[in-house]
Amino acid sequence: MDLFSYLVSGLNVASELALPGLIALDPGGAPAIDVTIRAGDVPTALDEAEISGVNWQIAPDRFLFEVPGVVRILLTGGREILFALQDGSSIDEAAIFISSTGFGILLHQRGRIVLHASAVRVRDSAVLFCGPSGAGKSTLAAALVDAGYDLVTDDFCGISVHADGTPWVEPDGRQLKLWQNSIDRLSLTERVAAPVRPAIQKYYVEPRAATAAALPLSAIYVLREARPPHAPGIERPNIVDGGLMVRNNAYRPVMVRRMAQADLYFQAAATISQRAGVFTLTREMTFTQMPVVMDWLEAHWRELGLLERAA
């Protein structure tokens, strides 16, 4: 069987099914495989389950979850994703959950810090934009990529803290996910790929440029809308609040607690807040303000030494 090859958060993935939103690699040139995705017999329950929820169970080295009426998925050791379709469901629909929730949990299994964030490359480092769904992470990243910055990742971001305490961002061969309104206002129509879901006006968009290199993390911006008492602009919270902001933007935060990783996230959040800057980026949620926001960011990057100062 021919396998699809992908790069997901720095991991080389071999998959039996095409994954939406991921940019396929040349199978012949792929290095050693880190993760395999295949169809198989997935149990309905784990005999050694230590903790469980409505549609998921956790056992040592394994995580089982079900999307009712769509797919049942078993993740083992951060190395394998085994899936079984439910009666009447389509493989395309199942692939959506495998490429999103499945990988988010798999990265948790591998001890990664996983944030709900998009990231771009600024010279030789990565800057992240965090926030809940609808905060504008992907739209801001798309605007920056169109202005000449490479995309590092979209939607979720895997971070590894090296032995010397430096947080590194792993690259992700993933397309942007943008609403039709953002696509129209950013003039990205010619790079639109497949819809994220048939019933909604949200689409995968090919980035103009992306990087495949792991990069040290230089700054995290927590996005929020300008409304009282928050005034527009960029501010740096104290180190405690910065660490809490990082931890609160974990991908699937409930799973952080359920998988006993709260201490890991607390330590990593403190390290990231101390070694890389954590900032709030408060702006009006209008496209007319996008050039202003990008000017703020570039000015801030010059202050941080990420860009050269203007002569």
C-alpha positions as CSV (number, residue, x, y, z in Angstrom):
1,M,0.0,0.0,0.0
2,D,1.3,3.5,-0.9
3,L,1.7,5.7,2.1
4,F,1.4,9.5,2.4
5,S,4.3,11.3,4.1
6,Y,3.9,14.4,6.2
7,L,5.8,16.6,8.6
8,V,3.8,17.2,11.8
9,S,5.4,19.2,14.6
10,G,8.9,18.1,13.5
11,L,7.8,14.4,13.3
12,N,8.0,12.4,10.1
13,V,4.6,10.7,9.6
14,A,3.6,7.8,7.4
15,S,-0.2,7.5,6.9
16,E,-2.5,5.1,5.0
17,L,-4.9,8.0,4.4
18,A,-4.6,11.5,3.1
19,L,-4.8,14.1,5.9
20,P,-6.6,17.3,5.2
21,G,-4.7,20.5,5.7
22,L,-1.3,18.8,5.8
23,I,1.2,19.4,3.0
24,A,2.4,16.0,1.6
25,L,6.1,15.3,1.4
26,D,8.0,13.2,-1.2
27,P,7.9,9.6,0.3
28,G,11.2,8.7,-1.3
29,G,13.0,11.5,0.5
30,A,11.5,11.1,3.9
31,P,13.9,10.1,6.8
32,A,13.1,7.6,9.5
33,I,9.4,7.4,10.4
34,D,8.4,8.7,13.8
35,V,4.6,8.1,13.6
36,T,2.5,5.7,11.7
37,I,-1.3,6.0,10.9
38,R,-3.2,3.0,9.9
39,A,-6.6,1.3,9.9
40,G,-7.1,-1.6,12.2
41,D,-9.1,-3.2,15.0
42,V,-9.6,-0.6,17.7
43,P,-11.1,-1.8,21.0
44,T,-14.2,-0.2,22.4
45,A,-12.6,0.0,25.8
46,L,-9.2,-0.3,27.4
47,D,-9.0,-3.1,30.1
48,E,-6.3,-1.2,32.0
49,A,-8.0,2.2,31.8
50,E,-6.9,4.4,34.7
51,I,-9.2,7.4,34.0
52,S,-12.0,7.9,31.5
53,G,-14.5,10.5,30.2
54,V,-17.7,10.3,28.2
55,N,-15.9,9.3,25.0
56,W,-12.3,8.7,26.0
57,Q,-10.1,6.4,28.2
58,I,-6.5,6.6,29.3
59,A,-4.3,3.6,30.1
60,P,-0.5,3.4,30.5
61,D,1.0,4.4,27.1
62,R,-2.4,4.4,25.4
63,F,-5.2,6.9,24.7
64,L,-8.6,5.8,23.3
65,F,-11.2,8.2,22.1
66,E,-14.3,8.1,19.9
67,V,-16.0,10.6,17.7
68,P,-19.6,9.2,17.8
69,G,-20.8,8.0,14.5
70,V,-17.5,8.9,12.8
71,V,-14.4,7.1,14.0
72,R,-12.7,5.4,17.0
73,I,-9.0,6.1,17.5
74,L,-6.3,4.5,19.6
75,L,-3.0,6.4,20.2
76,T,-0.1,4.3,21.5
77,G,3.1,5.7,23.0
78,G,3.1,8.8,20.8
79,R,4.2,6.5,17.9
80,E,1.0,5.1,16.3
81,I,-2.5,6.2,15.5
82,L,-4.8,3.3,14.8
83,F,-8.3,4.1,13.6
84,A,-11.6,2.3,12.8
85,L,-14.4,3.9,10.9
86,Q,-17.9,3.8,12.4
87,D,-20.7,2.3,10.2
88,G,-21.8,4.8,7.5
89,S,-19.0,7.3,8.2
90,S,-16.5,8.5,5.5
91,I,-12.7,8.3,5.7
92,D,-12.5,12.0,4.7
93,E,-14.6,12.9,7.8
94,A,-12.5,10.7,10.0
95,A,-9.3,12.2,8.7
96,I,-10.3,15.6,10.0
97,F,-10.2,14.4,13.6
98,I,-7.1,12.4,13.1
99,S,-5.1,15.4,11.8
100,S,-6.3,17.7,14.5
101,T,-7.4,16.2,17.9
102,G,-5.5,13.0,17.2
103,F,-2.1,14.7,16.7
104,G,-2.7,17.1,19.6
105,I,-3.1,14.2,22.0
106,L,-0.2,12.3,20.4
107,L,2.1,15.3,21.1
108,H,0.9,15.3,24.7
109,Q,1.9,11.6,24.8
110,R,5.3,12.5,23.7
111,G,5.7,15.1,26.5
112,R,5.5,18.1,24.2
113,I,4.1,21.4,25.2
114,V,1.2,21.9,22.8
115,L,-0.3,25.4,22.5
116,H,-3.4,26.5,20.6
117,A,-1.3,28.9,18.4
118,S,0.0,29.9,15.0
119,A,3.6,30.8,14.4
120,V,5.8,32.6,11.9
121,R,9.5,32.9,11.4
122,V,11.2,36.2,12.1
123,R,14.8,35.9,10.9
124,D,16.1,32.9,12.9
125,S,13.4,32.5,15.5
126,A,9.7,31.8,15.9
127,V,7.0,34.0,17.3
128,L,3.7,32.6,18.3
129,F,0.1,34.0,18.4
130,C,-2.1,32.4,21.0
131,G,-5.8,32.7,21.7
132,P,-9.1,30.9,21.6
133,S,-10.9,30.0,18.4
134,G,-11.9,33.2,16.6
135,A,-9.1,35.3,18.1
136,G,-7.6,35.8,14.7
137,K,-4.4,33.7,15.0
138,S,-4.6,32.2,11.5
139,T,-5.6,35.5,9.9
140,L,-2.7,37.4,11.5
141,A,-0.3,34.7,10.5
142,A,-1.6,34.7,7.0
143,A,-1.2,38.4,6.7
144,L,2.4,38.2,7.9
145,V,3.2,35.3,5.6
146,D,1.8,37.4,2.7
147,A,4.1,40.2,3.8
148,G,7.2,37.9,3.5
149,Y,7.5,35.9,6.8
150,D,7.6,32.1,6.6
151,L,4.8,30.1,8.2
152,V,6.0,27.8,10.9
153,T,2.7,26.2,12.0
154,D,-1.0,26.9,12.2
155,D,-3.8,25.9,14.7
156,F,-1.6,24.1,17.2
157,C,2.1,24.4,18.0
158,G,4.4,21.9,19.6
159,I,7.2,23.2,21.8
160,S,10.2,21.3,23.2
161,V,12.3,22.7,26.0
162,H,16.0,21.7,25.4
163,A,18.4,20.8,28.2
164,D,19.9,24.3,28.3
165,G,16.4,25.7,28.9
166,T,15.8,27.1,25.5
167,P,12.2,26.5,24.1
168,W,12.2,25.4,20.5
169,V,9.2,25.4,18.1
170,E,8.9,22.4,15.8
171,P,7.8,23.0,12.2
172,D,4.5,21.8,10.9
173,G,3.7,21.1,7.2
174,R,0.2,22.5,7.6
175,Q,-2.0,24.7,5.5
176,L,-3.7,27.8,7.0
177,K,-7.3,27.5,8.0
178,L,-9.2,30.7,7.2
179,W,-12.8,31.9,7.0
180,Q,-14.0,33.1,3.6
181,N,-14.2,36.7,4.9
182,S,-10.4,36.6,5.8
183,I,-9.6,35.0,2.4
184,D,-11.5,37.8,0.6
185,R,-10.0,40.6,2.6
186,L,-6.4,39.3,2.3
187,S,-6.9,38.5,-1.4
188,L,-5.9,34.8,-1.0
189,T,-8.6,33.3,-3.3
190,E,-6.1,31.8,-5.8
191,R,-4.4,29.8,-3.0
192,V,-7.6,28.3,-1.5
193,A,-7.6,24.5,-1.3
194,A,-10.3,22.2,0.1
195,P,-13.0,23.3,2.6
196,V,-12.3,22.4,6.2
197,R,-15.9,21.1,6.5
198,P,-18.4,21.1,3.7
199,A,-21.1,22.8,5.8
200,I,-19.0,25.9,6.8
201,Q,-17.3,28.7,5.0
202,K,-13.8,27.9,6.2
203,Y,-11.0,26.6,3.9
204,Y,-7.5,25.4,3.8
205,V,-5.2,27.9,2.2
206,E,-1.7,27.2,0.9
207,P,0.9,29.5,2.6
208,R,3.1,31.5,0.3
209,A,6.2,30.3,2.2
210,A,6.8,27.9,5.0
211,T,9.8,26.6,6.9
212,A,10.8,23.1,7.7
213,A,13.4,24.0,10.4
214,A,13.0,23.9,14.1
215,L,13.4,27.4,15.6
216,P,14.1,28.9,19.0
217,L,11.0,30.6,20.5
218,S,11.6,34.3,20.9
219,A,8.1,35.7,21.7
220,I,4.5,34.7,22.4
221,Y,1.7,37.2,21.8
222,V,-1.6,36.4,23.5
223,L,-4.3,38.0,21.3
224,R,-7.2,39.9,22.7
225,E,-9.8,42.3,21.5
226,A,-9.5,46.0,22.4
227,R,-12.4,46.7,24.8
228,P,-12.4,48.3,28.2
229,P,-10.3,48.0,30.3
230,H,-7.8,46.8,27.6
231,A,-6.3,49.5,25.4
232,P,-4.8,48.7,21.9
233,G,-1.1,47.9,21.9
234,I,1.5,45.5,23.0
235,E,2.3,45.0,26.7
236,R,4.4,42.6,28.8
237,P,2.6,41.1,31.8
238,N,4.6,40.1,34.9
239,I,6.3,36.7,34.8
240,V,3.6,35.0,36.8
241,D,0.7,36.2,34.6
242,G,2.8,35.5,31.5
243,G,3.3,31.9,32.7
244,L,-0.4,31.5,33.4
245,M,-1.3,32.9,29.9
246,V,0.9,30.2,28.3
247,R,-0.6,27.4,30.4
248,N,-4.1,28.7,29.7
249,N,-3.5,28.4,26.0
250,A,-2.7,24.7,26.0
251,Y,-4.2,22.7,23.3
252,R,-7.0,20.7,24.9
253,P,-6.3,21.9,28.4
254,V,-8.6,19.3,30.0
255,M,-6.2,16.6,28.6
256,V,-3.2,18.3,30.3
257,R,-4.8,17.6,33.6
258,R,-6.2,14.2,32.7
259,M,-2.8,13.1,31.4
260,A,-1.1,14.3,34.6
261,Q,1.0,16.9,32.8
262,A,0.0,20.0,34.9
263,D,3.5,20.2,36.5
264,L,5.2,19.8,33.1
265,Y,3.1,22.7,31.7
266,F,3.7,24.9,34.8
267,Q,7.5,24.5,34.6
268,A,7.5,25.0,30.8
269,A,5.3,28.0,31.1
270,A,7.6,29.6,33.6
271,T,10.6,28.8,31.4
272,I,9.0,30.2,28.3
273,S,7.9,33.3,30.2
274,Q,11.4,33.8,31.5
275,R,13.5,32.8,28.4
276,A,11.2,34.0,25.7
277,G,9.0,37.1,26.0
278,V,5.2,36.7,26.7
279,F,3.2,39.7,25.6
280,T,-0.4,40.7,25.1
281,L,-1.4,42.0,21.7
282,T,-4.6,44.0,22.0
283,R,-6.2,45.2,18.8
284,E,-9.5,46.0,17.2
285,M,-10.9,43.1,15.3
286,T,-11.1,44.8,12.0
287,F,-9.2,44.3,8.7
288,T,-8.7,48.0,8.3
289,Q,-6.4,47.9,11.4
290,M,-4.3,45.0,10.1
291,P,-1.5,47.2,8.7
292,V,-1.3,49.1,12.0
293,V,-1.0,45.8,13.9
294,M,1.7,44.6,11.6
295,D,3.6,47.9,12.1
296,W,3.3,47.5,15.9
297,L,4.8,44.0,15.6
298,E,7.7,44.9,13.4
299,A,8.5,47.8,15.6
300,H,8.4,45.5,18.6
301,W,10.6,42.9,16.9
302,R,13.2,45.7,16.3
303,E,13.1,46.5,20.0
304,L,13.6,42.9,20.9
305,G,16.5,42.6,18.4
306,L,14.6,40.1,16.2
307,L,14.8,42.6,13.2
308,E,17.4,45.2,12.4
309,R,16.6,48.7,13.4
310,A,15.8,51.1,10.6
311,A,18.8,53.3,9.6
